[in-house]
Amino acid sequence: MMKIRPYILALALLAAPAPLLAQGSPDAARQQPRMIRETMEQRSPLASLLRDREALGLTAAQVTRLEAIQQRMIERNRPLVQRLLEMRRSLGESPRGRTQEMTPEQRQRWQRHVEQARPIMKQIHENNRQAMEEVGSVLTPAQRAQVRERIEAKHGAKRDHSGGHEHGKRGERRDTSRGRPN
């Protein structure tokens, strides 16, 4: 089995279904199957690789394999994402995630929702990790290096906007230039 590289894992973490969770209207519910598919394809960590196929020098065979991996990942994650959407709709119009604005009852309900969603999100991330491990076996070493450079550049740009700090565990600020908490 191939050792998973940190840059491949970083790609996997980009696939979280957050945009889907933001869709809560009745119209969105009717369009849900199409929206889920389209959003999962757009947010797939493989989507950026497939969009950049020419720059990465992907062959037709690689594109075919990557598209198959993406399709399997989407199919594995679809019921999980649908479950998250159903859970979110069940919350109604409470101030989601803004615990300061919640009543104690809303806060308890939100906490239960978070606890119920945690194993589902964990499974989605595991499915994505497995898919990215497959991706690593499709790309050449030079292509993997290009992907790594793109990810580092993207994260460097994010870090520049945050003043060189990222959040560490338990909300501590982390100076990424020194790799330790402030």
Sine and cosine of phi, psi and omega as CSV:
sin_phi,cos_phi,sin_psi,cos_psi,sin_omega,cos_omega
0.00,0.00,0.66,-0.75,-0.06,-1.00
-0.96,0.27,0.67,-0.74,0.06,-1.00
-0.94,0.34,0.76,-0.65,-0.02,-1.00
-0.97,0.23,0.70,-0.71,-0.01,-1.00
-1.00,-0.05,0.53,-0.85,0.00,-1.00
-0.85,0.53,-0.60,0.80,-0.02,-1.00
-0.93,0.36,-0.53,0.85,0.05,-1.00
-0.94,0.34,-0.66,0.75,0.04,-1.00
-0.89,0.46,-0.61,0.79,0.04,-1.00
-0.88,0.48,-0.64,0.77,0.07,-1.00
-0.87,0.50,-0.66,0.76,-0.03,-1.00
-0.89,0.47,-0.60,0.80,-0.04,-1.00
-0.95,0.31,-0.25,0.97,0.04,-1.00
-0.97,0.24,-0.12,0.99,-0.11,-0.99
-1.00,-0.04,0.16,0.99,0.00,-1.00
-0.83,0.56,0.65,-0.76,-0.12,-0.99
-1.00,0.09,0.60,0.80,-0.04,-1.00
-0.83,0.56,-0.68,0.73,0.00,-1.00
-0.87,0.49,-0.54,0.84,0.03,-1.00
-0.92,0.40,-0.61,0.79,-0.03,-1.00
-0.93,0.37,-0.33,0.94,0.01,-1.00
-0.99,0.15,-0.15,0.99,-0.04,-1.00
-1.00,-0.02,0.96,-0.27,-0.05,-1.00
-0.78,-0.62,0.02,1.00,-0.07,-1.00
-0.98,0.22,0.34,-0.94,0.06,-1.00
-0.86,0.51,-0.63,0.78,0.04,-1.00
-0.88,0.48,-0.65,0.76,0.01,-1.00
-0.90,0.43,-0.60,0.80,0.01,-1.00
-0.89,0.45,-0.63,0.78,0.02,-1.00
-0.92,0.38,-0.56,0.83,-0.04,-1.00
-1.00,-0.05,0.10,0.99,-0.15,-0.99
-0.78,0.62,-0.78,0.63,-0.05,-1.00
-0.84,0.54,-0.70,0.71,0.00,-1.00
-0.92,0.38,-0.69,0.72,-0.01,-1.00
-0.89,0.45,-0.66,0.75,0.00,-1.00
-0.86,0.50,-0.75,0.67,-0.03,-1.00
-0.88,0.47,-0.77,0.64,-0.03,-1.00
-0.89,0.46,-0.70,0.71,-0.04,-1.00
-0.93,0.37,-0.65,0.76,0.02,-1.00
-0.90,0.44,-0.61,0.79,0.04,-1.00
-0.93,0.38,-0.67,0.74,-0.02,-1.00
-0.93,0.37,-0.62,0.79,-0.06,-1.00
-1.00,0.00,-0.09,1.00,0.00,-1.00
-0.85,0.52,0.64,-0.76,0.06,-1.00
-0.89,0.45,-0.33,0.94,0.04,-1.00
-0.98,0.17,-0.36,0.93,-0.05,-1.00
-0.85,0.52,-0.68,0.73,-0.02,-1.00
-0.93,0.37,-0.58,0.81,0.06,-1.00
-0.90,0.44,-0.70,0.72,-0.02,-1.00
-0.93,0.36,-0.58,0.81,0.07,-1.00
-0.91,0.42,-0.58,0.81,-0.05,-1.00
-0.99,-0.10,0.41,0.91,-0.10,-1.00
-0.82,0.57,-0.64,0.76,-0.02,-1.00
-0.94,0.34,-0.72,0.69,-0.01,-1.00
-0.89,0.46,-0.56,0.83,0.01,-1.00
-1.00,0.10,-0.17,0.99,-0.01,-1.00
0.93,0.36,0.60,0.80,0.00,-1.00
-0.94,0.33,0.67,-0.75,0.07,-1.00
-0.99,0.14,0.23,-0.97,0.05,-1.00
-0.87,0.50,-0.63,0.78,0.01,-1.00
-0.91,0.42,-0.65,0.76,0.04,-1.00
-0.90,0.43,-0.69,0.72,0.01,-1.00
-0.86,0.50,-0.70,0.72,0.01,-1.00
-0.87,0.49,-0.71,0.71,0.01,-1.00
-0.91,0.41,-0.67,0.74,0.01,-1.00
-0.91,0.42,-0.64,0.77,0.04,-1.00
-0.90,0.44,-0.61,0.79,0.04,-1.00
-0.92,0.40,-0.66,0.75,0.05,-1.00
-0.89,0.46,-0.71,0.70,0.01,-1.00
-0.86,0.50,-0.70,0.72,-0.02,-1.00
-0.88,0.47,-0.70,0.72,0.03,-1.00
-0.89,0.46,-0.66,0.75,0.00,-1.00
-0.90,0.45,-0.69,0.72,0.01,-1.00
-0.88,0.47,-0.70,0.72,-0.01,-1.00
-0.90,0.43,-0.62,0.78,0.04,-1.00
-0.92,0.39,-0.62,0.78,-0.08,-1.00
-1.00,0.09,-0.37,0.93,-0.08,-1.00
-0.79,0.61,-0.80,0.60,-0.02,-1.00
-0.90,0.43,-0.50,0.87,0.02,-1.00
-0.94,0.35,-0.69,0.72,0.02,-1.00
-0.91,0.41,-0.65,0.76,0.04,-1.00
-0.87,0.49,-0.64,0.77,0.03,-1.00
-0.90,0.45,-0.67,0.74,0.04,-1.00
-0.89,0.46,-0.65,0.76,0.03,-1.00
-0.89,0.46,-0.68,0.73,0.03,-1.00
-0.89,0.46,-0.68,0.73,0.01,-1.00
-0.88,0.47,-0.67,0.74,-0.03,-1.00
-0.91,0.42,-0.69,0.73,0.03,-1.00
-0.87,0.49,-0.56,0.83,-0.02,-1.00
-0.92,0.39,-0.30,0.95,0.03,-1.00
-0.96,0.28,-0.34,0.94,-0.03,-1.00
0.94,0.34,-0.60,-0.80,-0.09,-1.00
-0.98,-0.21,0.47,0.88,0.05,-1.00
-0.91,0.40,0.40,-0.92,0.00,-1.00
-0.95,0.33,0.98,0.19,-0.11,-0.99
-0.80,0.60,0.83,-0.55,0.13,-0.99
0.98,0.18,-0.19,0.98,-0.01,-1.00
-0.98,-0.21,0.98,0.20,-0.14,-0.99
-0.88,0.47,-0.45,0.89,0.01,-1.00
-0.90,0.44,-0.51,0.86,-0.05,-1.00
-1.00,-0.02,0.01,1.00,-0.08,-1.00
-1.00,-0.05,0.51,-0.86,0.18,-0.98
-0.97,0.26,0.27,-0.96,0.04,-1.00
-0.84,0.55,-0.61,0.80,0.01,-1.00
-0.92,0.40,-0.69,0.73,0.03,-1.00
-0.89,0.45,-0.63,0.78,0.00,-1.00
-0.89,0.46,-0.68,0.73,0.03,-1.00
-0.90,0.44,-0.69,0.72,0.01,-1.00
-0.88,0.47,-0.69,0.72,0.03,-1.00
-0.88,0.48,-0.70,0.72,-0.01,-1.00
-0.89,0.46,-0.65,0.76,0.06,-1.00
-0.88,0.47,-0.67,0.74,0.03,-1.00
-0.86,0.51,-0.72,0.69,0.00,-1.00
-0.87,0.48,-0.70,0.71,0.00,-1.00
-0.90,0.43,-0.63,0.78,0.02,-1.00
-0.94,0.34,-0.57,0.82,-0.04,-1.00
-0.97,0.24,-0.45,0.89,-0.10,-1.00
-0.81,0.58,-0.77,0.64,0.00,-1.00
-0.92,0.39,-0.50,0.87,0.03,-1.00
-0.92,0.38,-0.72,0.69,0.03,-1.00
-0.89,0.45,-0.62,0.79,0.03,-1.00
-0.88,0.48,-0.66,0.75,0.02,-1.00
-0.92,0.39,-0.64,0.77,0.06,-1.00
-0.87,0.50,-0.72,0.69,0.01,-1.00
-0.90,0.44,-0.61,0.79,0.04,-1.00
-0.91,0.41,-0.68,0.74,0.06,-1.00
-0.86,0.51,-0.68,0.73,0.01,-1.00
-0.91,0.41,-0.65,0.76,0.02,-1.00
-0.88,0.48,-0.69,0.72,0.01,-1.00
-0.89,0.45,-0.66,0.75,0.03,-1.00
-0.89,0.45,-0.66,0.75,-0.02,-1.00
-0.93,0.36,-0.49,0.87,0.09,-1.00
-0.91,0.42,-0.66,0.75,0.08,-1.00
-0.88,0.47,-0.66,0.75,-0.01,-1.00
-0.86,0.52,-0.66,0.75,0.00,-1.00
-0.85,0.53,-0.51,0.86,0.01,-1.00
-0.99,0.15,-0.24,0.97,0.00,-1.00
-1.00,0.03,-0.60,0.80,-0.07,-1.00
-0.98,0.17,0.49,-0.87,0.10,-1.00
-0.98,0.18,0.27,-0.96,0.06,-1.00
-0.83,0.55,-0.63,0.77,0.01,-1.00
-0.91,0.42,-0.65,0.76,0.02,-1.00
-0.92,0.39,-0.64,0.77,0.04,-1.00
-0.88,0.47,-0.63,0.77,0.03,-1.00
-0.90,0.45,-0.66,0.75,0.04,-1.00
-0.88,0.47,-0.69,0.72,0.01,-1.00
-0.88,0.48,-0.70,0.72,0.01,-1.00
-0.86,0.51,-0.70,0.71,0.01,-1.00
-0.88,0.47,-0.67,0.75,0.01,-1.00
-0.90,0.44,-0.67,0.74,0.00,-1.00
-0.91,0.42,-0.71,0.71,0.01,-1.00
-0.88,0.47,-0.65,0.76,0.02,-1.00
-0.91,0.42,-0.67,0.74,0.00,-1.00
-0.90,0.44,-0.71,0.71,0.00,-1.00
-0.95,0.32,-0.51,0.86,0.08,-1.00
-0.90,0.43,-0.64,0.77,0.03,-1.00
-0.91,0.41,-0.64,0.77,0.04,-1.00
-0.90,0.44,-0.67,0.75,-0.02,-1.00
-0.90,0.44,-0.62,0.78,0.02,-1.00
-0.88,0.48,-0.61,0.79,0.00,-1.00
-0.95,0.31,-0.39,0.92,-0.03,-1.00
-0.99,-0.13,0.17,0.99,0.02,-1.00
0.97,0.24,0.38,0.93,0.03,-1.00
0.99,0.11,0.13,0.99,-0.02,-1.00
-0.90,-0.44,0.57,-0.82,0.14,-0.99
-0.75,-0.66,0.34,-0.94,0.03,-1.00
-0.98,0.19,0.68,-0.73,0.09,-1.00
-0.99,-0.16,-0.37,-0.93,0.02,-1.00
-0.91,0.41,0.58,-0.82,0.05,-1.00
0.81,0.58,0.53,0.85,0.12,-0.99
0.98,0.19,0.05,1.00,0.01,-1.00
-0.91,0.40,0.53,-0.85,0.04,-1.00
-0.99,0.15,0.66,-0.75,-0.03,-1.00
-0.85,-0.53,0.80,-0.60,0.09,-1.00
-0.99,0.10,0.95,-0.30,-0.10,-1.00
-0.95,0.31,-0.28,0.96,0.02,-1.00
-0.96,0.27,-0.43,0.90,0.01,-1.00
-0.95,-0.32,-0.23,0.97,0.06,-1.00
0.95,0.30,0.38,0.93,0.03,-1.00
-0.58,-0.82,0.32,-0.95,-0.01,-1.00
-0.88,0.47,0.47,-0.88,0.06,-1.00
-0.96,0.28,0.00,0.00,0.00,0.00
